Amino acid sequence: MFTSFKRILKWGVTNFWRNGWLSTATVSIMVLTLLVITVLLMVNVVANAVLDNLENKIDISVYFKLQTSEEQVLEVKSQLEKLQEVEVITYVSQNEALISFKEKHKDNPVLLQSLEELDINPLEASLNIKAHETNQYASITQFLESVHFKDIIDKVNYLQNKDVIEKLSKIITDVKMGGMIIILLLVLIVFLVTFNAIRLAIYSSREEINVMRLVGASNWFIRGPFLVEGTLYGVIATIVTLIILYPTFYFLSPKISGFLPIGNVFSYFVANLLSFFLLLLVVGVVLGGFSSFIAVRKYLKQV
């Protein structure tokens, strides 16, 4: 059994090298597919990190009318804290808002002077509300917009933040959908190219196949080398893909990492190198092996 397996592997490797140009074309298409899959995986990681980062920064700011007393604001805060959706609430008084405003605009003397000339503090007290989940802000907003608070609440800024999250989510969804369509098209191309490569390999080896049948070789001994050849396409494509990705991420990482929430892209890639390798290897071997299996079943009987 070991001898037969060794001969199958040897013949599969021989077929791979004998059909050099065809093997190169097949591996190249498969490498392109694996590259696109890896890039889209990285895009997915970055997109989810961006979305999570934005969601963590999103909260509801509730601004109270100027005539609202501090006791009324704290009463609203107390009622909000009883809601299960609320994680944390921060109270910003009028004086704290004024101090923060002056600090933020300390380099604008004209604005500060205009503020000093006013007889009253024009800034409103506010509550900054953080929910446990993003989809819980709607119910919190409904609670704040009830008739009980309409006389003291000036505005709630939930809608602006909601639009940002929804637009970003839609963009990310569209990118993922477009990426999946591209992957499916490339997978189909890889399947057809590998399928035809094995078909041509079977045709070019028809004399050897007839001889093996005459001497009583089993069907799996005849089919095995072509399955090995298809699997070899996936293994080599995976190795070539990683060889291309490693220096690519190394040189691109310093240029793009500053804009991404996951930090250093190259470090992330290296830390997950084994996961990337296993994923790409499985995809490559399945694509190559499955295409070869279909081609062998369809054409080997005709030789």
C-alpha positions, 0 to 999 in steps of 0.5 A, a space after each residue: 500500500 505504501 509503495 502504491 501511494 508513493 507511486 501515485 504521488 510520484 506520478 502526480 508530481 511528474 504530471 504537474 511538471 510535465 504540463 509546466 505551462 498549464 500548471 503555471 497558468 492554473 496556479 496563477 489563477 488560483 493565486 489570484 483567487 487566494 490573494 483576493 480572498 485574503 485581501 477581502 478578509 483583511 478588509 472585513 477585519 478592518 471594516 468591523 474594527 472601524 464599525 466597532 470603534 465608531 459604535 464605542 464612540 457613539 452615545 446620546 447627548 441630551 440637551 436641556 433648556 436653559 431654564 431647567 434646574 439641576 434638580 430636574 436634570 438629575 431627576 431625568 438622570 435617575 429615571 434613565 439609570 433604571 432602564 436596562 438599556 443604559 450602561 452609563 450616564 455622564 452629567 455635564 452641568 452648564 458651568 462644566 460645559 462653559 469651562 470645556 467650551 473656553 478650554 476648547 476655544 482658548 485660541 479664539 479670543 474674539 469668540 471668548 470675548 463675545 461670550 464674556 459680554 453675555 449676561 448669562 451662560 448660553 450653554 445648556 446642561 446635558 446628559 451623555 448616555 451610553 447604551 449596552 448595544 447600538 440598537 438600544 439607542 432607539 428605545 432610549 430616545 423614545 423614552 426621552 421624547 415622551 411627553 414627561 420631558 418635552 418641556 425641559 429637553 431641548 434636543 436629543 442628537 441620536 438621529 445624527 449618530 444613527 445616520 452615520 452608523 447606518 451609512 457606514 454599515 451600508 457601505 461595509 455591507 456593500 463592500 462585503 457583498 461586492 467582494 463575495 461576488 468577485 470571489 465567487 467569479 474567481 472560484 468559478 474561473 479556478 474550477 474551470 481552469 483546473 478542470 481543463 488542466 486535468 482533462 488535458 493531463 488525462 488526454 496527454 497520459 492516455 497511453 500510460 493509462 491504457 498500459 496500466 489498465 492492461 496490467 490490472 491497475 486499480 481505478 484509484 491507482 489510475 485516478 490518484 495521480 490526477 487528484 494529487 496534481 489538482 491538490 498540488 495546485 492548491 498547495 503551491 498556490 497557497 505557498 506562493 500567495 503567502 510569499 507575495 503577501 508577506 513582503 506586501 504587508 511589510 512595505 504597505 503597513 507603515 503607510 496605512 496602519 496609522 489610519 486603521 483601528 487594528 494598528 500595525 497590519 503587518 503585525 496582525 498578519 504575522 500574528 495570524 499567519 498560521 490561521 491565514 495559511 490553514 485557511 488558504 490551504 484548505 480553500 486551495 486544496 478543496 478547489 484543486 482537489 474538487 475540480 480534479 475529482 470532477 474531471 477524473 470522473 467525467 473524462 477518465 472513462 473515455 480514455 
